[in-house]
Amino acid sequence: MAERLDVDIDVVVVGAGLGGIYAVHRLRQAGLSVVGIEGASDVGGVWFHNRYPGARVDLASLDYSYHFSDKIWREWRWSERYAAQPELLAYLNFASSELDVRRDFLFDTWVTGARWNAARARYELTTSTGASITAKYLVMTTGQLSAARPPAFPGLDQFGGRVVMTSHWPHDHVETRGKRIGLIGTGSSGVQAAPPLAEAGEHLYVFQRTPNYAVPAQNAPAEEGAQEAIGARLADERERLISATRRAVNDPIPQHPVGHYSKQEQQAILRAQWERGGTSMNRLFTDQGTDLVANTVVADFVRDRVRETVTDARTAEALLPTYPIGVRRLILENGYYEMYNRENVTLVDIRSEPITEITPGGIRTRDAYYEIDLLVFALGFDAFTGSLRGANIRDAQGVELTSRWTRGPRNLLGMMTTGFPNLFMPTGAGSPSVLANLFLQNEFAIDWITDCIAFMESRGYASIEPTEEAEDEWAAHVAEAANTGLRMQYDNYMVHVNKDDGSRVFMPYLGGMESYVKRARAVAADGFTGFKLS
Ligand code: NAP
């Protein structure tokens, strides 16, 4: 799309990931003028940037797809149970072409500022290319895991080899063959990247700070006929996933607490899930997320599998997580634990042996020195608020959005926040977000936003924002939903911890997709109760 200078339009959508693609399509379809802005050179969002070897989705592809279009569903075929990054990116390219959304995106363009002008009831946006745009509505489909945590190790700038990040894997060829590779970070990204790096490299050193639980994906070719069967009832499937499931995926629903079963039955249930593969290991018993004893039954089962798989007892012991299973993101692995049986893989436990510096030729820890040619960082993200902060969004007084959230993000339904009229933040903190299927969640949230805008336009409103009271009530509800679970008590990127008093805010909404959708629909049906319209 040609650069547009000084245009005034209805909606700016920021980000061309799976949410932004749908938002541009849906809002345009509703008769609004829309401009999309994307920092990368093309669509894809996280699947554009996270092109590291081994990158793969951990929800079933048949769930992790657009469900709004029969045509896209019919004309695309997933090849595997869990699609790999190249296929996911190809899918998003295909959907973008089908929907013809690229013509409304400015690519290679970053939003550098967006300020609400109350007199004009418009956001005034500036961009890295000099284009300035005013828009009545601003929709931030910038994702929750987009702003990468940069590496900050002493000596890194003197390192003589190549340095890459999984979250922004370079587009040019990264030579891994024959390299001594240092991988730092063992979350979902590091655990996925490790086996192919070990396969290609001369040696892989995995620098682990906290061991995490990983369960087998048991990836397989797509099941014959399954996609067609869902396609025949796609609208019903979409509605069922959105309004009657906790995560907008086809998960088995736990029926009973651990104690309902004999020890043998518990083991049989766990074993069957291990063999089936997938993150449903988190949802076998009704009390495993709330009761430590129940949780330990599942955690011990997984720890036993690690001991069974990894032949070197010291390495196996270092790989065993000590926190309850499911309180941090459960990782799907493809050969991660077996990888440690290779002679060219070394686990370095940097909790007991911290990294002291990076030198031109490698990594020095307190106890040893490792010669490295290629450094791979998989350090995670400034989750939820990082990508919003990057856009430098300011209220009418010039106060930056995220600077108001020093004690955790605040909003109503995760969609909007006080002081920032007409700013929508779908799938962010305060919504099910990373706990649910982001395709369906984006479809739901963007439909809701489209309805909200249609409501305003049909009644001639200039602006909408939540009331303080409604925001307080939502914050209390989000906190209540989180308080029953073990998750809240353990540090991970979903928990905001206030340093002064140690109080904790669980950022995503743990009440479940179905409950979220029920509430959001009720708000809309009631003429947007909890919001100030002017
Ligand atoms: P992450 O889960 O936040 O993991 C970051 C890793 O880096 C952790 O092991 C962390 O250790 C380590 N780390 C951070 N700073 C460090 C430091 N200064 N020194 C040493 N180690 C350090 O990030 P991620 O792996 O990118 O995953 C983030 C989320 O992205 C996932 O939870 C998931 O939602 C999503 N994701 C999904 C997929 C998929 O669908 N399959 C794949 C990749 C990512 P500590 O634990 O000690 O902090």
Residues whose N, C-alpha, C, O or C-beta is under 5 A from the ligand:
A	BS01	NAP	R56 V57 D58 L145 I184 G185 T186 G187 S188 S189 G190 R209 T210 R329 A378 L379 G380 F381 V434 Y493
